[in-house]
Amino acid sequence: MTVARWLSLALPLAAVLAVGLRERDRAVRAAGLLTFVTAGIGIAALHEIAGPVGWFAFATVDGAYRGLPVDLWIGWAALWGPLPVLLRRVLPVPVALGLLLWVDAVAMPALHPLVLLGPHWLVGEVVGLLAVALPAQLLGRFCADGRHLAARAALQVGVFAALLLWFLPSLAFELGDGSWTGLTGLDRTGLLVVAQLALLAATPALAAVVEFAVRGGGTPYPWDPPRRLVTTGPYAYVANPMQLTAVVLLLLTAALTRSVTLFLSAVSAGAFAAAVAGPHERHDLRARHGGSWRSYRRQVRDWWPRWRPYAGGPPAVLWLDDDCGPCTAVWRMLARRQPVGLRIRPAREHERVLWRAEYVGGDGHTDRGVAAVARGLEHVNLGWAVVGWTLRLPGATWLAQLVTDAMITPPHPARERQEPCPTPSSVSSTAPSPPSASTASPVSPPVPSRPPPG
């Protein structure tokens, strides 16, 4: 059994090292590391499911984490993660999954009595390949080749969320104190409150990920960073929204699970981010963005948010229909609060017909409808910015736009003054659809906001 354990660790790691030493691209190596972490977390989760349902289990041995031999775990993660990514040129995803299935089908019975197989263990194997190996391979390949930005950012969010909200707490409980009973023992109301608090805490980080992707052209992974300096969204208020959110969520989880170990882990994570990761990040950003970054960092702190946003570069423009009641109300609300770095202009003066409110950032980024108004809120203060980030969460924008179109005001072309503003009941279902966002043309230069009518 000892020899089997060593071979399970040594053979996959030797293969990864042999292939990795020939890979000169730093981005590919970093993608392999990310894939290893992804597969490792996924295999740990698969193990938690496989035992209770009877797919497979492991003999009781020393050097195990919750019954999973650590050496076997590391070798398995290397086999399902970085090795096929490093060989992606010759191993397409279907071929890689097929080979992994074949290797496991041969190796797992041969590892008896270390591996204890149930009658339906192949079902668990297939579930593992589809739920763990496939996402790990897609994430690693997308990062290595710089493809499918939105997909790789979303997959990274899933990995980091699993690491932060499940794996690290479970590790803290295993090595120290605390348990999930503090959460599982809550009633439905308590769970709903906790979920809302967690979502509120996570909102800045989720908005920051979106900002990295749509404004910066990159992801949260340090070796797959944005190509452009991002100073908008949550970054207009605090320089490290993702790290701040991670520490807050760990502290919240520690409080709910009564884990001193997890609390100390959260404090250690904050200290590491400030003392170790922070200087490296600042050096990298200073080298890549120079004066723009220095100007930004003089006004935006790492961990303590500003109340009013930082404004760097050209002002954004929010186009609103000044002869439509709901749009006029939004205009007045924003104007009273003196937004920073935002000009508001009548939609009828746009060079093309606008069917919804439109936001155009100083960098040319555009949003429409509810998302445009949410962007406008980000220019007011931190409180309103949180509302705007919440409205722009995946799914929330779609729902808010649906409610707005059905109950407040439907899409309609900006009209000359005195023409009646459409209401949901006055717009026929056969009315022409608004033009696609892909037909947007460049916006005219911003001018100072004018007060709305009335």
Secondary structure as UniProt FT lines:
FT   HELIX           2..20
FT   TURN            21..22
FT   HELIX           26..53
FT   STRAND          56..58
FT   STRAND          64..65
FT   TURN            66..67
FT   STRAND          68..69
FT   HELIX           70..80
FT   HELIX           82..86
FT   TURN            87..90
FT   HELIX           93..110
FT   TURN            111..114
FT   STRAND          115..117
FT   TURN            119..120
FT   HELIX           121..128
FT   HELIX           129..133
FT   HELIX           134..145
FT   HELIX           149..162
FT   HELIX           163..167
FT   HELIX           168..175
FT   HELIX           181..184
FT   HELIX           188..211
FT   HELIX           212..216
FT   TURN            222..223
FT   HELIX           233..236
FT   HELIX           241..257
FT   HELIX           260..272
FT   HELIX           273..277
FT   HELIX           278..297
FT   TURN            298..299
FT   STRAND          316..320
FT   TURN            322..323
FT   HELIX           325..336
FT   TURN            340..341
FT   STRAND          342..346
FT   HELIX           347..349
FT   STRAND          358..360
FT   TURN            362..363
FT   STRAND          366..368
FT   HELIX           370..377
FT   TURN            378..380
FT   HELIX           382..391
FT   TURN            394..395
FT   HELIX           396..403
FT   HELIX           404..408
FT   TURN            417..418
FT   HELIX           424..426
FT   TURN            429..430
FT   HELIX           437..439
//
